[in-house]
Amino acid sequence: MKKITTLLILTVLISSCSSSQSKKKLQASSLVIDYAKSITKEELKEALYIYASNDFEGRKTGASGQKKAVEFIKKYYVNNNIPSPIANGDYFQKIPEAYFKGRASGDSENVMAYIKGSEKPNEVVIISAHLDHIGVTKDGLINNGADDDGSGTVALLEMAEAFKLAADKGHGPKRSVLFLHVTGEEIGLFGSKYYVEENPIFPLKNTVADLNIDMIGRIDDKHKNNSNYLYLIGSDKLSKELHNISEAVNNKYFNINFDYTFNEDDDPNRFYYRSDHYNFAKNNIPVIFYFNGTHDDYHKPTDTPDKIEYDLLEKRTRLIFHTAWELANRDERVKVD
């Protein structure tokens, strides 16, 4: 009788524990969905209409318009009480003009903010986008760069706000999440190179992955008849586990059609080498590059915020937020192959 009673108690305890764990998983799923909902097309649009306005003069590296851009980003983080990992109130990683090898109009800066990890603060997931663009044409027309890369910039801001909301309610990420706005991308990936090679705020050995966003607000010609897509580049180059996590998150929550055309090793466009994730990949850090492909307004004054597909921008931003959430909260960091 004693043995039976003991077995019954153990059965109840195991069942209760199993139920609790399942509930915890459901709560975690519910949490990420709830916080992702704070990323809205209305807020993305409001921020982008400012960031890609004529006031920012095309955000050429080192120029006055780019200075306005970094101040806009900093103000956003200050207003949302999202701190800098550099020093209290100091969001700028300053890069001297000489570093740009004659391609910049002056000194420039990366901008960064972060949410400190609750359990593994020394490990970091980086979400990056470039803050610069190509400035003004010889004819005086402003290249607003709404898609390239205003879309990535405002996506970072919205994700940072979502992670901050979670942290304020006691649901902060286990690992730190760094929101890295890099300069000088258009003239040679200089800002990300400076972060990686000269002054990584978090040691590269502690960097779990880089999720890089460069143009996610438009539709290319290939997908005019099915706009529910996104190009992913690099997800399986260094970590099959990262690729599988990315796929699983998408399949569970979004069902976006991932297009891996530009991920092929023989891709003639060589996009894998053409955005800021590459400086991380060169140092054996797993990456994903999110991209909507080029369009007729690419690198032209006609890349304006009125042409952005804000429903798509919202969905794609939420996808990346979910992926970052998963990477930041897993028990083990993703493995490099």
Secondary structure, DSSP 8 states (H G I E B T S, - for coil): -HHHHHHHHHHHHHHHHHHHHHHHHHHHHHHHHHHHTT--HHHHHHHHHHHTSGGGGGGBTTSHHHHHHHHHHHHHHHHTT---SSBTTB-EEEE-GGGGTT-SSS-EEEEEEEE--SSEEEEEEEEEEE--B--B-TTS-B---IIIIIIHHHHHHHHHHHHHHHHHTT---SEEEEEEEES--TTTSHHHHHHHHT--SS-GGGEEEEEEES--S---GGGTT---EEEEESTTTS-HHHHHHHHHHHHHHT--EEE-GGGSTT-TT-GGGSSTHHHHHTTT--EEEEE----TTTTSTT--GGG--HHHHHHHHHHHHHHHHHHHHSSS-----
